[in-house]
Amino acid sequence: MAIKLYQGDLPAGLDFGECVAVDCETMGLNPHRDRLCLIQLSAGDGNGHLVQFTGDNYDAPRLKALLTDPKATKLFHFARFDIAVIRHNLGVACAPVYCTKIASKLTRTFTDRHGLKDLCRDLLGVEISKQQQSSDWGAEKLTADQLRYAANDVNHLHALKERLDALLVREGRVALAEACFDFLPYRAGLDLAGWADEDIFEH
């Protein structure tokens, strides 16, 4: 797997095709408090493209164009968080999107284990390490272990999508999944507006 690290934006000329895997690394889990440090992307070809941010400049016009390109599906695991972080820091709404965690919850109802590590093991027979998940992503120089971890988080998403798409068809839940994916930018908007913990649909 080749890993390319860029500062502040993607270089010109990169083509991720019709579906690009996306993930974010932040200083924590509060989008209003914890800054976005890294966005990693993959075209599903085994290569990772990582964009590092210092916290004072999120201009990134080429990255923003990709994240909002209506012809390119943005493929996430737990899209709700990443979409909120991207919207808060880059000021753009990702669309269209696909979330492997939601697809798993809609199809793998026999388990409550829907983490990325669980999906890679159960659906692909691949063991991935989450050891660097809580490391300091705000460091000026990221370690080789951090870069490998970040790239690995997007490296398997295309293969997972293929397996989950088949399960959605088998269980007759394709339309329901698509409706959930379409709603995700609004769910992220509710999180950012202060309704992260409240279910506004309950009685």
N, C-alpha and C positions, 0 to 999 in steps of 0.2 A: 504494500500500500504506500503510495507516494503522498506526502503531506506538504502542502504549500501554505506558508504563513504570510499574510499581507497586513499592512498597517493602514487602518482607516477606511479602506474600500477595496473592492475587487479590482483587479486589473482589467483593462479593455480586452475584448475579444474572447472571453470565456463563454462557452455554450454548455448549459446544463440540460438542454433538451426540454421535453414536455413535463418532466417531473423532477423536482430538486428536493433532496432531503435537507432539512434545516434543524439546527439546534442552537441553544444559547447557553453560555456560561455567565453567571452573575456573581456578585459579592454576597448574595443571600436570596431569600424567597419573597421579599417585599419590593415590588416594582417601584414604589414611590421612594423607598429608602436606599435600595441596593442597586448599584450601577451595573449596567451591561458592560461586560469585559470582552466577550468573544462571541462571534457567530460562526458556526461551522456549517459547511455545505458539501453535498456530494451529488453527483449525477448518477450514482449507482454503479460506477465503473471501478470501485475500489480505491479511488483517490479522494483525499480530503482537502478542502480549500477553507482556510481559517482566516477570518478577519478580526484583528485585534483592535480594541478601542482604548484610548487613554482616559476617557471620561469627560474630556472637555471639547470634543468634536465628533459629532455623529452625522456629519453631512452626507457622506457615502452615496453619491448619486447613482452609481452603477448598481450597488447592492439594493438600493431602494427601488430602482427600476425592475430588478429581478423579482423582488418580493411582492410587487404590485402587478406584475405582468399577468394579464388575464389568460394567456395561453400556456402558462407554466403552473402546474399544481405544486404547492408548497407542502411537503410531506414531513410531518412532525410526529414525535411521541410526546403525549400530553401537550397538545397544541395550545390549550387554554393559557398556560403560563407564558410560553414563548411569544405568542401573539400579543399578549398584554405588555410584555417587556419591550418588544420591538416597537409597538405603538407608542409607548411612553417615552422611549429614548430616541427612536428614529422618526417618529411622527407619521408613520404610514400604517395602513391596515392591510395585512397580508390576505390575499385572495387570488384564486381559490385555494382551499386548504384540505388536507386529509390528516386524520389523527389515528395512529395505530392503536393508541390506548382505547379510544372510543370504539374502534372496530373490534378490538378484543373483547371489550365489555358487552358488546352487542351479540357476539357469537360464542365466546367461551364462557357461557353462563354456569358451567360446572365448576368454576374456580374463582377465587377472589384475587388471584395473583396475575396482575396485568402490567407489572413493571417491565421495562425494556430488557433487563437481564432475564426475567422469566420468559418473555416472548422469544428471545433469541434461543434460549435453551429448549423450550417446548416445541417451537415451530421449525427451528432451523438446526437444532442440535449443536449450537454454538455457545460456548461459555465466554462471557465477556466480564471484565473486571470493572467494578465501580469504585475502586480504591481512591482514585483522584477526585471523586465527586465533590468532596468538601475541602479541597485544597484552595490556596489563595490565587484566585483567577485574576486579581487585580495587580499581581506582580508585574514589574516592567519587563522582565524576561521570563517567559514560561519555560518549564523544564521539558525535556524530551518525553517524560512520562505523561505530563499534562497534555502535550500535543497529541500523543498517541491515543490517550483517553478521549479527547475531544473529537478526533477524527473517527474513532470507533463508534461513537454515539450516533453518527449518521451513516456509517458504512453498511449497516444491515437493514436500513429502513425500506429500501426498495424490495428486497427479498421478503421482508415481513408483509409489506403491502400486497404482494402477489399471493401469499398464502392466505391472508385475511380477506382479500377480495373473493377468493374461492369459497371461504366459509360464509361470507355475507350472501353470496348467491345460493349456497346450499341451504342456509337457514331462512331465505326469503326476506332479508333485511337490508337490501341494497338501498332502497328508497329512504328508509328510516335513517340509515347511516349518512346518506347524502344530505338529508335535512339537518342532521346534527352538525355536520361539517359546515354547512352554510351558516348555521347559527353561531358558530364559534367566535367570529369577530365581535358579535354582539355580546356574547358571554364575557369575553375579555374586556369589552367596554364597560359592562356592569361591574366587573372586578375593579377596574380603575376608578370608577365613579363612586365606589364605596359600598357596593352590594356583593362583596366577595363571599361573605359567610351567610347571607340571608337568602332564602329561597322565596323569590317574589311570586312563585306560582302556587305555593301552598295556601291553604285556606287562611 
